[in-house]
Amino acid sequence: MTTDDVTSIFVLCNYPSLLTNSILRLEQMEDTPLEDFSAKERWEHHVFEQLLESYPGLLEQLKNGSEEDILQFGELIGKGAAGMRGDDMKTLKSAVLDWIALQGEAIQPYLHRNSKIDRGFNHKLMGSLLCPVGLDWNNSHGKLWVCGDQWPIFVYAHYTYDSEDLWSGLLRSCLLAYKHIFMSPSSVEKEPKATQSGNACLHGMNSVTIASIAYIATQVHQISSSVFSRTNTTTDSEMSYHSLLDLLEDPDEFKEVDELLMWWNRQVFPTSSSARRRISANSALSKIRQKCLALKQISSLNIDSS
């Protein structure tokens, strides 16, 4: 397994705990269906299944290994993910300045390319991009308290937020950063081609994933911030990442998420089957998804009323 595999699945995770809990849950699932577990446990199992798909033979190793072996393997995955985040942040730190600068103009006041010390809300340009959607940066005075689940305006295409259509442009603004990390830095200025190689192709990644979109948005958020707000609180990147995943994995939003993934795949993997067309409204797949959504909603109502 490579660190790119981890990024496309779930990057901010306690892997030793996840692997240990998942092995125990497999035994429990012999008598208890997955639907009877909590939402957190079902999510954890979903991440575990994706890990198993990315690493053939992992399940047997975990089942045959000791508790110490499982913990060590989880620590290795976690260290790899942490190292990858650090490497990505280093290479994006300077590149992002080129992308946000107006064509032919230098960023004023000056920003150091390899340091975050002068970034964040105390810088006029960075602050305007980090400002939470729904707030007017030009009329923001004094202290601004920002939580991790308050997304910055830069996650919207053209930095434009429509309060009447919240999905319009959402998570369609970090394309250059995505190509920089998952393809190659040189791919940023090029049109995607069927023969184009890159990090994603080298590791068998042929379509954009929900987790990778959330990861890139979180990385750009972090490298744009010296601190998370004008109150000098630290960046709550994990909350930001989780809040994006919560939305993208919400079955109620599957139509918008499908359209978002199709848009991303057209930009990054134009030959992918996921990039070619939307799911037809009257197709069997669409009806199956609608039925699953309805059953989940009924199940949720029953749980709330009990």
N, C-alpha and C positions, 0 to 999 in steps of 0.2 A: 504494500500500500504506500502511496506517496502522499505528501502533504496537500497536493492539489485535490486528491480524493477527499481528504478531510474537509477542505474548504467548501467543496461542492455539496457536502452533507450537513455538517454542523461544526462550526469552528470554536465557539465559546461553550465548552462543555467539560464537565468533570468526568473524564473517560474511565478512570479506575472504578469510580462509583457506578457509572452507567453499565460497564461490562459485568460487574459483580451482580448488580440488581437484575440485569437481563437474564443471566444464567439461572438465577433463582426463580425468576418469573417463568421461564420455560418449563420448569418442573411444576409450578403451580398451574400452568395453563393446560396440563394434562387433565385436570378436573374442573378448571374454571376458564370460561371463554374470555377472550381479551376485552370484550365489551363490558365485562363486569369490573374491570380495573378502573382506577381513577384516570382523569384526563391527563395528568402528568405522567402516569405510568404508561398509558397508551402512546403518548408522544415519545417517551423514552424508548419504547419498544420499536416504534417506527424508525428512529435514528439507528437503533441496533440492527434492524433488518437491512438498512441501507449500507451499513458498515459490512455486513456479511456479503452483500452483493458485490461490494468493491474489493473484497479480499477473499477469494475462494480458499477454503480450507481453514478459515478463522474459527468457525464454529467447532470443528473437531478439536482444534488446539485448545480452545477454551474449555470444552467439556472434559478433555483428558488431562488438563493442567490442574495444578494445585491453586488454592486461593492466592498464594503469593505470585504464581505465574500470571494469573489474571490481572492482579494489581500492577505488576511490572509491565505487562503489555499495554495496559491503559495509560501508564505513565509515559511509555515510549510514544504513544500516539499524541498525548497531550504536549510533550516536549517538542515533537515535530510540528504540531500546530502552532505553538508559541513561537518557535523559531521562524516559521513561515510568515507569521504576522509581522514579526520584526523586520524580516527581509523585505516584505512588500511595502512596509511603511517607509523604509529607507529609500527605496527606489521611487516611490510616489511623492515623497516629501518635496522634491524639487520640481518634478514633472507637473504637479497640479498648478504651480504658479504660472507655468506657460499657458495652461488651458484657460485660466480665469482672467488673464490679462487681456485688456482690449487690444485689438490688432494694431501693431505699430506703436503702442504706448507702453511705458514702464509703469509698474505698480507703485503708487505713491500712497503713504510713506513706503520706503523701501522695506522689503521682507527678505530675511536671510533664507537662502535656498536649502540649507542643511540643518536648520534649527527651527523649533516651534515657538521660541521664546517671545517673538514679537507678533505672533498670530492670535487668532481668537477675537473676542468681542471688542478688544481695545483697538483693533485696526478697523478703519472705516470700511474697506472693501470686504475683508473677511467677516466682519460683524454683520454686514448686510446679507451675506450668503448663509451665515449661521443662524440668523434671526428666525425664530419659530414661525411656522406658517400661521397666518391669521393675525400677526402683529405687524405694525408699521414701524420698520427700523428707523425711518426718518423722524418719527414722533416718539421714539423711545428714549426716555431720559432717566438717569439714575440707575438704580440696581434692577437687574432683570433676572428673575429666578427661573431657571430652565431645568426641566426634568428630562430623563433619557427618552421618554415616550413622546416628547414634543419635537417632532421632526423639523429640521431646518428647511428653509425655502429652497436650498440647492437640490433637494431630492426631486423637485419638480422641473420638468423640461422648460427651458428658457427662464427658470426661476420665477414662474408664474403659477399662482395658486387660485383656483376657482372655487369659491365657497359654495357654489351651486352644483358643481360637478367635481367632487373630491378626488375621483380617480383620474381626471383629465391631466395627463402629463406626469402622474406620480411614478417615481422610480424610473424615469426615462432620461436622466440627466448625467449619469456617470458612465456613459458608454466608453469614453476614452480611457478612463481608469480601468474598466473591465478588460478592454483589449490589451492595455499595457501589461496587466498581470496575467491574464489567462491565455493570451496569444503571445505577444512579444512587444517590447517598447517600439520597435520599428513598424509594427502593424497599425499604430495609432493613426498615421496619416494616409493609410492605404485602404482601398475598397476591399472587402473580404472576397476571397476567391476559393473555389472548390479545392484547389491544390495547395492552398496556403497552410504552412506548418506553423507550429507554435507549441507553447507549453500544454495547452488543452489537447491538441492532437497527439502529442507525444504520450500523454497519459490516458488516451482513449476517451476523452471527454468530447462528445459530439453534439451536445445541446446544453443550453443554459439551464441552471437549476435555481430554484427559489432561494436556497441557502447562499449560493454564490452571489446573487443580486444583493441580498441583505448584507453579506460580508463586504462587498465593495463599497456600498453606501456607508457602512460603519467605518471602514478604513479611511475614506475621504473625510468623514466627519472628524475623526481623531486627528488626522494630520493638518486639518484646518484650524484646530483649536489649540490654544495654549492652555486654557482651562475651559470648562464647559459653559461657564456663564460669567457675568460681571461680578458675581459674588465670590469668585475664587474657589468655587466648589470644583472637585475633580470631574473629569468626563465620565459619565455613567454609560460607557459604551455597551456594556452587557444588556442594560435595560433597553437601550436604543435598538440593539440587534434583536432582542427577544420580541420587542413590540412590532418590528417589521415582519418577523417570522409569524407572529400570531395572526397578523392580517393576511399574509400570503397563504397561510395554511388553513384559513377559515373556510369551511365548505360553503358558507353562504356567499362567498366572494369568488367562487370557482370560475364564473364567466369572465369577470374582469381579470383574474389571474391568468386564465388561458390566453386572453388577448395580450396581456403584458408579456408572457413568455414567448408568444408568437412574434411579437415585435422585437424582442431581444434576439431571438434566434435568426430572424431575418437580417439583423445587423452583424451578428457574430458568426453564425453557422447557416448561411443562406441555402445550403443544399440539404439541411436537416429536414426530415419529414415534419418536425414540429414547427418549421417556419413556413410551410407551404399554404396552409389554409386553416380557417377556423373550423371548429366542430359544428356540423350542421345542426340546426335547431331541432329537426325532426329525426335525427339519426338515432340508432339504437344506443350508441355511447352516451349521447346527450340525455336520453330518457333514463338510462341506468343511473347516471349521475344525479338526475333530478329525484329519482326514486330513493336513492341512498340518502340524499339530503333531507327528504321528507321524513324518512324513518328516523334519522338522527334527531330531527326537530321534535318528533313525537316522543322519542326516548328521553330527550332532555326535559320536555314538559312533564313527563311521568315522574322523573327523578325530582324535579322541583316541587311537585305537588305531594310527593310521599313524605 
